[in-house]
Amino acid sequence: MGGTPSACVLPLLEGLTAGLARWNSSTHVQCFVGGFAGLLRGDSIQVTPAVLKQLRDAEGVSLFGNGHQCLDLADLSTVVQVCESMHLTGLLFVGGIHH
């Protein structure tokens, strides 16, 4: 996640982490630092109850940094490599679209 924090980020993360904890305790949520740039580097933060508390207390400041980079098709192989190396089973993008 990156860019300007969206109002839906905290409820989304809280719902995902709670739902995944009920479904499978070994499954967790990772957020990429700096948005797409963090994804391309494999730089992420695991969302824990402590991280959620920090996010609630941040008053609109993104703990994950701001990222205004756009992905293009040339980045796709890097994204796949990062996802495979991190053993990700899903990938969700939250934010706006820049043209």
C-alpha positions, 0 to 999 in steps of 0.5 A: 500500500502506498500513496495517500491513505484511504479511509478503507485501509484500516477497516480492510486490514482489520477485517482481513486479519480477523477473518484469516485468523479464524480461517487459518492461524498460519495465514497472515497479511503483509503490506508492502512499504512504499506501495509498488516500489516495496512490492518490487523490492519485496519490502513488506511489514506483517500486519499484527495487532500492534501494527493495527494499533499504530495504524489506528493511532496514526491519524491518517498518516500511512505507516507503509509509506507513500508510493506513487509509482505505477506498475507496467507489464515489464514489472510483471515478472518481478511481481511474480518472483516476489510473490513466489519467494514470499509464498503469497497466496493472494495479492490485493491492491488498494488505492487510486489509479494514475494515468 
